[in-house]
Structure formats: structure tokens, C-alpha cells
């Protein structure tokens, strides 16, 4: 008797469930980096870096988040993985062995802004994919917001 209700209830439940969040786009990543830079200028370095690391805050959107590290490649903010705070990431390499963190630092410190491409595991697909990060120097920090090119 109850079996005839199972399918309609399951169908309604599926319709009411939120869809899996899609990856952020290049435009969204760039806009987030621009908002982060404006916040850094307004709030100051100490407060902004704290705000960037707040995983439930305004600088985290799906797979987009702000991260920063200093000239020594020690993490000063990370909205995607706060456990990296204070960690030296200078030896971190992508799937092809590219030292992308050092490239991010160099682009930020030499050019002020730019973009760095590398390969990283996409948390949505669980596959190694092409990723790009908008990079900007904020004070003595190289900061960025990355997005997947899928």
C-alpha cells in the first residue's frame, strides 16, 4: 500500500535538494580577487587576512577562495584550507612538478598582478585539471583566487 507513495516522495525530495555547486568561473574569481584587494586596503592587512581565512565568510564562494602567502611562501591566509596557516608552501608543486607557488609569489611581487596556470585536483570532479589563479600583491603578500578551466 505504501509503495505507490515511495516514488512520488522520492521525486519530490530530489526536486527540493539543492544542486551540487558548480565551480566558480574566471570572471567570478577575478571579481573576488578585486573585492579582496579593496577589503585589504580598507580594513588593513591584519583584519583582511583574518577575513580571507574565514571559511564561512564573504571571501569564500563554492570552490573560489582567497589565499595569501608572504615573501617566504608562508601562508598568511587561506579560505580553502585554514590548516595551511603558517605553513611553508614553497616546495608545493602541481601535478607536472611545476613550482606554481613560487611563480605566484614572483608574479605578485614583480608585476603586482597577473595570472598563473597549473594543474591541480578539482574538488568537484576529483580529477587533475587545468587551474588558473588571478594573482595580486597586497602589501607584503602574494594573494590569489584560483578557478578551474573546465
N, C-alpha and C positions, 0 to 999 in steps of 0.2 A: 504494500500500500504506500509506504513512504518512498519507494524507489522512483516513482514518477515525479517526485519533487526534487530529487537529488540533482539532476541535470540542470533544471532551471535555476536552482540556488547556486550551483557551481558557476553557471554562466553569469549570473548577476554579480557574484563575488569577483570574477575575473574582470568584469567591466569596471568595478569600483576600485580595483587595485591600481595604484599609480604605475605608469610605465617605467621601465628601467631608465635611469637618467642617461641621456646621450652625452657624448664627450663635448666639451666646450669647443668653440670654433676659434679660428685665428683672430677674427675681429673681437670676439669676447675676451680672449686672452690679452690682446693689446689694450682694450678698454680697461681691464682690471689692472694692468701694469700702470696705466696712466692715472687711475684712481689712487693706486698705492703711492705713486710719486707725489701726487697732490697732498695726500694724507701725511706723508713723511715731512713735507715742507711745513704743513700747518701744525701738526701735533708734536713734531720733533722726533729725533731718532729713537730715543728710548721707548716712548709710548707707541710709536708706529711699529717698531719691531715686535713688541708685545702683541699688538693688534693683528699683525700679519700671522702670528703663530696661533691665534685663537681659531681652532678648527671649526667652531660654530659661528664664527664672525663674518663680517661683510667682505673679507678678503679671501674667502673660500667659496667656490661655486662648482659643484659636481667634481670633475677631475681638474679643475683650474684652481690654483692657489699661488700665493706669493711666497717665494723663498729668498733668503739673502745669506750671504757669507762675506767675511771680511777679506782683506788682502792676503791673509794666510790660509784662506779657504776653510775657515772655521765657521760653522753655521751659526748665524745670529738671528734667524727667523725661518720658520718652516711650517706653513699652514697645512701641508700634506702629511707631515710626519714629525711632530714635535720632539720625538725621541732623538732626532738628529741635532738638537740644540747643543752647541758647544763642541760638536764633533768635527774633527778634521776630515774634510771630504776631498782633499787634494789628490788622492790616489784613486778616486772613483772613476771608473771607465764605463763606456757604453758596451753594447753587445759586440762591436767591432774592435774594441780596445782603444777607442778614442778618449782622450782625457778632456771630456767636454766641460767639466767644472773649471778647469784652468783656462779653457777657451772663453767660457762665460766671464770669468774674472778679468781676463785680458781685454776682451771687447768692452766691458763696462768701464774699466779703468783707463783705457787708451782712447776710446771713441765716445764714451758717455752713454751711447745707446747702440743697439744693434740686434742681431738675431743669430742664434747658434743652432745648428741642426745636429741631431744624433739619433741613435736607436735605443729605445727603452721599452720595457714591458708595459703595455697598456692595461690598466687595472680593469677595464671593461671587457676586453677580448681575451686577456691573459696571454697575449701574443706579443712578440717583439715587433714593434712598429716604428716608423719614422716619426720622430718628435722634433719640434722646433720650439725654442724659447725666446721670447722677447726679453731683452736684457737692458737694464738701465742702472747707471751708477746713482746711488742715493747715499750721499755723504761718503763715508769710507767703506761702503758696502756695494757689492755686486748683487743686484736683485733681479729676479726674473719671474715670468709666468710662462709655463710651457703648455703646448697643445699638441695633440696627435694629428697627423696629416692623413687621416683615413677618410 
